[in-house]
Amino acid sequence: MIFHGKLTDVQRKTVAGFARGEATLEGIAENAGSIMKIQFQNENLMAEKDGEIIASVPDLITMVEEDTGEPITTEQLRYGFRVIVLGMPSHPHWRTEKGLAVVGPRYFGYDVDYVPVEQRFQ
């Protein structure tokens, strides 16, 4: 679990045929006072907590509904949802130089190096 929050804003636009956007979450419970921003392009690509990247592709960033644990797709995101954000390590294949070339942050236009999600929480 990398964040517990309430969706306070969702911005979407279509860019080159892809649904791109940003979801903003206000922290609740153990994350009260923090803000998370999740960048997406059909799937969640990058998660920042208080301006610091804490997860990125190729690792999986998944939002689930707080009470039911049901996953929430980027198309389903709506103001007011209370969610748990999960960060899950990708398969080692995607963490290789060749894998990162096709699914890493730079492939999606982010000028950041990939850091495995589990290393950010040591």
URJOMO-V892975 format. One record per helix or strand of 3 or more residues. SS is the DSSP state (H for helix, E for strand). FROM is the first residue (numbers start at 1). TO is the last residue. If there is no record, write none. Layout:
ss={SS | SS}
from={FROM | FROM}
to={TO | TO}
This chain:
ss={E | E | H | E | E | E | E | H | E | H | H | H | H}
from={3 | 18 | 29 | 35 | 44 | 52 | 60 | 74 | 82 | 92 | 97 | 105 | 117}
to={15 | 27 | 31 | 41 | 49 | 56 | 65 | 76 | 88 | 95 | 103 | 108 | 121}
